[in-house]
Amino acid sequence: MRESARALLRCPVTKATLIDGKGPDGAPELHSLDPERPLAYPVRDGVPILLEFEARSLRD
């Protein structure tokens, strides 16, 4: 995904900025920078899946 397009994406739940990350299995994810409710969204075949029910919490 182009960086300019990626920069426009926001967490659909909290509206926080999303950054590139990796899941526990090493798969690409987008991580929300929301301090109260950090969420991770999967990226499948280069497409971010920004659905709340697909997100996982980044809290321990």
C-alpha positions in Angstrom: 0.0 0.0 0.0 1.3 3.5 -0.8 2.5 5.4 2.3 0.3 8.4 1.3 -2.8 6.1 1.3 -1.8 4.3 4.5 -1.4 7.6 6.3 -5.1 8.3 5.7 -6.3 5.2 7.5 -7.6 5.5 11.1 -8.9 3.0 13.6 -12.6 2.7 12.9 -13.4 2.3 16.6 -11.3 5.0 18.2 -10.2 7.1 15.2 -6.6 6.8 16.4 -3.6 6.7 14.0 -2.6 3.3 12.7 1.0 2.1 12.4 2.5 -0.9 10.8 3.0 -3.9 13.2 3.4 -7.6 13.4 1.0 -10.1 15.0 2.1 -12.9 17.4 2.6 -15.1 14.4 4.6 -12.5 12.5 1.8 -11.7 10.2 1.4 -8.0 9.2 -1.0 -5.9 11.2 -2.0 -2.3 11.7 -1.7 -1.2 15.3 -3.8 1.6 16.8 -2.0 4.2 18.9 -5.0 4.8 21.1 -3.7 4.9 24.7 -6.9 3.7 26.2 -8.0 1.0 23.7 -5.1 -0.1 21.5 -6.3 -2.5 18.8 -4.6 -4.5 16.1 -6.1 -5.1 12.7 -5.0 -7.9 10.4 -3.6 -7.3 6.9 -4.5 -10.1 4.5 -3.0 -10.2 1.0 -1.9 -6.5 1.5 -5.5 -5.4 2.4 -6.1 -4.0 5.9 -9.2 -5.6 7.5 -10.6 -2.6 9.5 -13.6 -4.4 11.1 -14.1 -4.2 14.8 -14.9 -7.9 15.1 -11.6 -8.7 13.4 -9.5 -6.6 15.8 -7.6 -7.9 18.7 -6.6 -6.0 21.8 -3.0 -5.0 22.2 -3.3 -5.0 26.0 -1.7 -7.8 27.9 
